[in-house]
């Protein structure tokens, strides 16, 4: 799981910031992995829940902005 999260995270980071910033992501991931291993599991779980919530906001904004396309896609799907 750690390997796949690292790979997906690095590819997204490189897409957003460029290949020359790949090392920054690697260092952040290494630091987060270390801190996660020495911190209590309750803190790690709470932090991960906050990050999932933080990812939900841009998705909700995008969904709202694309609501007409989403409704049309649902209608097209139901008529298949």
N, C-alpha and C positions, 0 to 999 in steps of 0.2 A: 504494500500500500504506500509506503514512504517513497519507494522508487517511482511509482506511477504519479503520485502527487508532485514529486520533484520535477519529473519530466514535463507534465502538463503546465505546471507553474512556470517553469523556465521558458517553455515555448511561448506562453502568453506574455511573459515579461519581455522577452526578446521582440515579440511582435509589437508591443506597445512602445518600448524604449530603444530598441536597436540592439544589434549583436554585441556592440562594445560594452554594454551594461550587463552582460550575462554574469560576470563575476560578482557584481553587487547582489544579484539574486542568490547566487550560490552562498555567499557569506551570510545573507539574511536567513536563508533556509538552515544553514549550519547552526547559527545562533539560536533560531527558534527550536530546532531539534534538541539542542543542548538544554535550553531553558525548559522545554517540555519534559525532559527526562529527570530534571532535578526539582521540578515544581509539583505540588500536590495534584492529583488527578482531578479534583474538584475545580481547581483553577484552570486547568487545561480544558476541561469540558465547558466551563463557563466562557472562556475565551473563544473556543471554536463555535459555540452557539452565537456569540456576538458577531463573529466574522460571517457566519451564514446569514444572519440578519442583515449585515452590511451589504452582502451580495444581493439580497432580495430587493433592496431599494432601487438600484439601477434597472433591474429586470422589471419591476413594477412600473417605473417611469417609461421604459421602452414599450411595455405592453400597452400602457395608456396612450402613448403617442401613435402606436400602430393599431389601435383598437379597430379601426375600420377594416384593415387588411385581415386582422385576426377573425373578425366576425364573418367576413367573406370566405376565408379559408374554412371555417367551421361549417358554413352553409354548403360549400362545395363538397366537403367531406361527407356530410349527411346525405347528399344526393347521389352518392356513389352506389 
